[in-house]
Amino acid sequence: MTGAGVTRRSKWPFLAWGLAAAVLLVVAAANAHLVYVAMASQPECVAHLKEAGSRAGEFRAAKPAC
């Protein structure tokens, strides 16, 4: 009877390491996707203020690309 308990308990470290590896893989894949999207996307020019606004909520681009 003690052999069955040992066999069942020995699976827990394997499952824990497998779950930890899966979580790390998902986090790494999500970060890689975010880096890819940040590098691949280039927003087109939009209308914005060219000079600093005098009213609240009027912002301009720090370094306009267009």
Backbone as numpy.savetxt, mean C-alpha at the origin, in Angstrom:
# Nx Ny Nz CAx CAy CAz Cx Cy Cz
-2.36 -42.68 22.90 -3.17 -41.48 22.90 -2.32 -40.22 22.90
-1.17 -40.27 23.50 -0.34 -39.07 23.53 0.24 -38.76 22.14
0.39 -39.74 21.30 0.93 -39.52 19.95 0.01 -38.65 19.11
-1.31 -38.81 19.26 -2.25 -37.99 18.48 -2.19 -36.53 18.91
-2.03 -36.28 20.20 -1.95 -34.90 20.69 -0.69 -34.20 20.19
0.42 -34.94 20.13 1.67 -34.36 19.67 1.58 -34.04 18.18
0.97 -34.90 17.40 0.83 -34.68 15.97 -0.02 -33.45 15.69
-1.11 -33.32 16.41 -2.00 -32.18 16.20 -1.31 -30.88 16.60
-0.57 -30.89 17.69 0.09 -29.70 18.16 1.25 -29.29 17.25
1.89 -30.23 16.61 3.04 -29.91 15.76 2.61 -29.21 14.47
1.34 -29.22 14.13 0.87 -28.52 12.93 0.72 -27.03 13.17
0.58 -26.60 14.43 0.36 -25.18 14.70 1.51 -24.29 14.26
2.76 -24.65 14.53 3.84 -23.77 14.05 3.85 -23.64 12.52
3.58 -24.73 11.84 3.54 -24.69 10.38 2.42 -23.77 9.89
1.25 -23.87 10.49 0.14 -23.00 10.11 0.42 -21.54 10.45
1.03 -21.30 11.59 1.35 -19.93 11.99 2.36 -19.30 11.03
3.41 -20.03 10.68 4.40 -19.52 9.73 3.78 -19.32 8.35
2.92 -20.22 7.96 2.26 -20.07 6.66 1.36 -18.85 6.61
0.62 -18.62 7.69 -0.25 -17.44 7.76 0.59 -16.16 7.78
1.67 -16.15 8.53 2.53 -14.96 8.58 3.15 -14.68 7.21
3.57 -15.71 6.51 4.14 -15.54 5.17 3.08 -15.01 4.20
1.86 -15.51 4.30 0.78 -15.04 3.43 0.47 -13.57 3.68
0.44 -13.17 4.94 0.17 -11.76 5.27 1.28 -10.87 4.73
2.53 -11.27 4.92 3.65 -10.48 4.41 3.63 -10.39 2.89
3.24 -11.46 2.23 3.16 -11.47 0.78 2.08 -10.49 0.29
0.94 -10.48 0.96 -0.13 -9.55 0.59 0.31 -8.10 0.81
0.95 -7.82 1.91 1.42 -6.45 2.20 2.47 -6.03 1.16
3.39 -6.91 0.84 4.42 -6.58 -0.15 3.81 -6.35 -1.53
2.83 -7.17 -1.91 2.18 -6.99 -3.20 1.40 -5.68 -3.25
0.73 -5.33 -2.17 -0.01 -4.07 -2.13 0.94 -2.88 -2.25
2.06 -2.92 -1.56 3.03 -1.83 -1.65 3.64 -1.74 -3.05
3.93 -2.87 -3.66 4.46 -2.87 -5.01 3.44 -2.27 -5.98
2.18 -2.59 -5.80 1.13 -2.03 -6.66 1.04 -0.52 -6.48
1.12 -0.02 -5.25 1.07 1.41 -5.02 2.26 2.13 -5.66
3.43 1.55 -5.57 4.61 2.15 -6.19 4.45 2.15 -7.71
3.96 1.07 -8.28 3.74 1.00 -9.73 2.75 2.06 -10.19
1.64 2.20 -9.49 0.63 3.18 -9.88 1.18 4.60 -9.75
1.95 4.85 -8.71 2.53 6.18 -8.53 3.52 6.52 -9.65
4.27 5.54 -10.10 5.25 5.80 -11.15 4.62 5.83 -12.55
3.59 5.03 -12.77 3.01 4.90 -14.11 2.00 5.99 -14.43
1.37 6.57 -13.43 0.32 7.55 -13.71 0.90 8.95 -13.75
0.46 9.71 -14.70 0.86 11.10 -14.81 -0.42 11.90 -15.07
-0.91 12.60 -14.07 -2.14 13.35 -14.27 -1.93 14.46 -15.30
-2.97 14.69 -16.07 -2.89 15.75 -17.07 -3.05 17.10 -16.39
-2.72 18.12 -17.09 -2.82 19.48 -16.54 -4.29 19.83 -16.31
-4.54 20.46 -15.21 -5.88 20.93 -14.89 -5.80 22.43 -14.63
-6.94 23.08 -14.75 -6.95 24.52 -14.51 -6.66 24.79 -13.04
-5.73 25.70 -12.79 -5.39 26.07 -11.42 -4.92 27.51 -11.41
-4.84 28.08 -10.25 -4.39 29.46 -10.12 -2.91 29.54 -10.45
-2.52 30.60 -11.13 -1.10 30.80 -11.44 -0.41 31.61 -10.34
-1.14 32.47 -9.66 -0.60 33.24 -8.55 -1.29 32.79 -7.26
-0.67 33.10 -6.15 -1.26 32.74 -4.86 -2.58 33.47 -4.68
-3.61 32.76 -4.22 -4.92 33.37 -4.00 -4.95 34.15 -2.70
-5.88 35.10 -2.64 -5.98 35.92 -1.43 -7.11 35.45 -0.51
-8.01 34.60 -1.02 -9.12 34.10 -0.20 -8.80 32.70 0.32
-9.50 32.33 1.38 -9.31 30.99 1.94 -9.77 29.94 0.93
-9.04 28.88 0.78 -9.40 27.80 -0.13 -8.87 27.98 -1.53
-8.17 29.04 -1.82 -7.56 29.26 -3.12 -6.09 28.84 -3.05
-5.79 27.75 -3.71 -4.43 27.23 -3.69 -3.90 27.14 -5.11
-2.61 27.10 -5.24 -2.00 26.92 -6.55 -0.96 25.81 -6.45
-0.54 25.32 -7.58 0.46 24.27 -7.60 1.80 24.83 -7.15
2.55 24.07 -6.40 3.86 24.53 -5.93 4.82 24.70 -7.11
4.84 23.71 -8.00 5.65 23.76 -9.20 4.79 23.25 -10.35
4.05 24.10 -11.03 3.20 23.61 -12.11 4.04 23.02 -13.24
3.58 21.90 -13.77 4.30 21.20 -14.84 3.87 21.68 -16.21
2.84 22.50 -16.30 2.37 22.95 -17.60 2.09 24.43 -17.60
